[in-house]
Amino acid sequence: MILNDRKIKILEAIINDYIQTAEPIGSRTIAKKYDLGISSATIRNEMSDLEELGFIVQPHTSAGRVPSDKGYRLYVDRLMHFRELTDEETEFLQTTIRNNISHIDYLMQQTAKALALLTNYTTVVSEPKSEKIKVKHVQLIPLDEKSIASVVVTDKNVIKNHVIALDSPPNINELNNISNFINKMLKEYTIYEIKDKIFGDDEIQNFPYKETLEKAIDTAIKTVKVKEDIHIYTSGVNNILDFPEFSDVVKAKNIFSALEEKQLLSDVICKNDGMNDNSIKIVIGNENYLEQLKDCSIIKTVYTFDDDSYGSIGIIGPTRMNYSQVVSILNGIVKNINIVIKAIKDG
């Protein structure tokens, strides 16, 4: 059976209508709403063929039809029209993403929020991932009588905070001296090399507050060592409840359970799939390997921080999500992120 132009136009009409209404659509409605130049009887015959081909399905006893995952796949691969962002969308992205952002953590939070507000879907954003992270700066700060904080800044401007328990913490001046000592050594050595020196260098062996020094270095090593534990930021999780297809308690519960499993979510969003900067990957319904997300589509892209590190951005919504809108917004947000990242690195 040939998928001719007429069938494609009818399929496109069904998909566009279902994205907007979430209601099954019949041949009469298509004939009235879309100027295809053919009768409802002809449309009905073509819809029967499309159903036989697996591009649309009949939900329950409804007289209308809805797109299948196969139909959506054809749509995003061949039929989807890309559009430019509106002036309002562009201004919103620029205002939200570019203003008052000085480090990556905050940029990721704001990106997730902006996407959730613009798309009304659930958004997931990961911090940059790199195989070659280096510690750039360490600052020790007093907390209380039994602990201090270690603030570790990497060469990617990723900031990690650690709490170090000590029986008798040094005072603030002594902590500054230890911080200055570590930072001075970081200009010549990697954090691993400094760790090795602790056990073999006379200057360090005789260093006051050696226990604090060792623990501070251990926390810095922990920051660069745990590559798999990529922090992710989510926003708009409750947006899922706004869609009638998720009014079913079991479906909603499955999706929420997936969104709560940060490691699973990280695996889904951060899996590179051979993607490079500015490329878009669309995963539809049953193409998801996570059972909890079989009723969802995921649209994701990557942004690059530098030559050896990248982060991921994902949008999760129903399979009838507005693919064209999301792709356009993702492209727009990556452009804005790239501008902010350059400013952070230059600063």
LOPA-991882 format. One record per residue (C-alpha): x, y, z; residue in three letters. Coordinates in pm, whole numbers, plus 50000, padded with zeros to 5 digits. Layout:
N
XYZala...
***
This chain:
347
500005000050000met501435033649892ile501665062850136leu500675089449882asn500465127249927asp496775125750016arg497355101050298lys500255122250424ile498095153750431lys495365135350623ile497895121250869leu499375155950919glu495885170050984ala495165142751240ile498435148851423ile498125186751426asn494535184651550asp495315159051819tyr498265179351947ile495885208452000gln492775190952131thr493805156952276ala490545144152120glu490245116351858pro489385130551519ile486995116451256gly486695120750881ser483855146250903arg485845168751134thr488865167250904ile486685175950603ala485205206050786lys488355219550951lys490955212850683tyr490615223450321asp491875191450160leu489515192849859gly488135157649916ile484935143550066ser484605129050414ser483955094950254ala487295096450074thr488995108050394ile487395078950579arg488795053950324asn492265069550347glu492095068550727met491275031650707ser494445026650501asp496495047350745leu495205025851029glu496094994250840glu499605008450785leu499945014951159gly500155053151145phe496895059351336ile494865039051585val491305038351716gln491205043852092pro488595022052263his485155026252103thr485715061751974ser484675068551617ala487755090151573gly491435081551534arg494635092851703val498255090951585pro500375060951678ser504045062551775asp504795052451415lys502695081651291gly504525106251515tyr507855092451396arg506915098851033leu505735133551134tyr508935144451309val511175128851043asp509365141350730arg506455164850796leu507315187551086met507725224451001his510355243751192phe509655279151299arg511565308651433glu511035319151792leu508605347651842thr509955380951966asp508325374252304glu509965340052336glu513345353652237thr513095382352485glu511995358552762phe514955335352701leu517445363652692gln516065379653006thr515845347353203thr519065330553090ile521495359253045arg520795381653344asn522825379753664asn524275345153599ile527835340253719ser528225302653748his527065270653580ile524855257553862asp522605288153851tyr522585287853471leu521265252053471met518535260453724gln517375290553524gln517465270953199thr515225243653341ala512755269553474lys512675289253148ala511995258152939leu509225246053171ala507515280053155leu507805283052777leu506775247552684thr504495237652976asn506275203952978tyr508705188553225thr512345198553174thr515605182253276val519005199253247val522375184253340ser525515202153442glu528565198253212pro530175163953211lys533865160153144ser536505133253154glu539185158853236lys537985179653529ile540595199653719lys540365217754051val540935255054007lys540315268654356his539565256854709val538195278454988gln537735266255347leu535065283355558ile534215278655927pro530765264256001leu530555255656369asp532615241356655glu532965207256489lys532945213556114ser534085235055824ile532905238755465ala535105232155166ser534065251054851val535685235454546val535675253354209val536675233753896thr538125246653572asp534595243453431lys533375268353695asn531325240653855val531065247654230ile530755219454485lys530315223554859asn531475197555112his531175196255491val534305184255675ile533935171856032ala536845180556263leu537355176856638asp538975211056665ser538605231956346pro541155259456274pro539985295356298asn539145316255994ile542675330255952asn544205295755969glu541625282555722leu542555310655485asn546215300755517asn545395264555435ile543235275455139ser546005298155009asn548525270055044phe546375245954840ile545615272154574asn549285281054541lys550115244354481met547265240954229leu549125264954002lys551875238853963glu550285205254038tyr547045186253988thr545005177954296ile546185141654269tyr549825152554265glu549235173754575ile547745143254745lys550895123254665asp553085151154799lys551355150055136ile553065116955201phe556485126055065gly557205163055093asp558885176055408asp557235210355372glu553795194655380ile554725169255646gln555515198055880asn552495218655776phe550275228956070pro546725214956066tyr547795186455840lys544565167255910glu542505196455781thr544765199355477leu544405162355397glu540605162755431lys540335194155218ala542355177554943ile540265145854971asp537055165654917thr538595182554613ala539565148654471ile536025136454536lys534715165354326thr536705155454017val536545117954067lys532795111354067val532125115653696lys528985094553690glu527205114753956asp526185143253727ile523855167853894his520605173653710ile518005200753751tyr514305195053689thr511425219353657ser507755217253570gly507335181853704val503695188553793asn503015200553438asn502425163953353ile499145165753546leu497815192353307asp497455167353024phe494265146253006pro496155115052893glu497815114453235phe494615117753437ser494905080153481asp496465075753825val498625046053723val500115064153422lys500835095253626ala502385074753907lys504695056853662asn505955089653520ile506475105653860phe508425075153977ser510755078953678ala511195116153744leu512095108954106glu514815084054009glu517595108853941lys520065082653819gln517555067653573leu516635102353454leu520295111353415ser520875079753210asp517995088752978val518805125552929ile522605124052941cys523005094652705lys524795111352417asn523475088952134asp526185102751906gly524795137851939met526875168951890asn526275205651965asp522965218751825asn521685184251720ser518225173451834ile517185138251934lys513495128951953ile512465096852133val508785087952095ile506645066052320gly507685029852296asn511125040152169glu511885048652534asn513715020252703tyr512275030353042leu508885013853087glu507665043153300gln508095067053006leu506375046352734lys503515071552723asp505895100952681cys508155116252423ser511555130952503ile513215157952297ile516815164852395lys519895183252283thr523405189552411val525365221052482tyr529145222352490thr531155238352766phe534525233352602asp536365207652391asp535965179052636asp532765185752829ser529085188052746tyr525735189552919gly522265177652819ser518855193952803ile515675173352779gly511955180552749ile509495153552859ile505845154752761gly503005134152615pro503525117952275thr501195144452130arg503575171952242met504105201752015asn507325188951858tyr507875218951631ser507555243751916gln509875224252146val512575219751882val512495257051805ser512745266352174ile515575241652235leu517545256351946asn516945291152084gly517955282552438ile521205265752330val522215297852151lys521595317752470asn523395292352688ile526445293852462asn526585331652507ile526345328952887val528915300852905ile531395321952708lys530825350952950ala531325328053253ile534535313753111lys535885347953008asp534985361953349gly
***
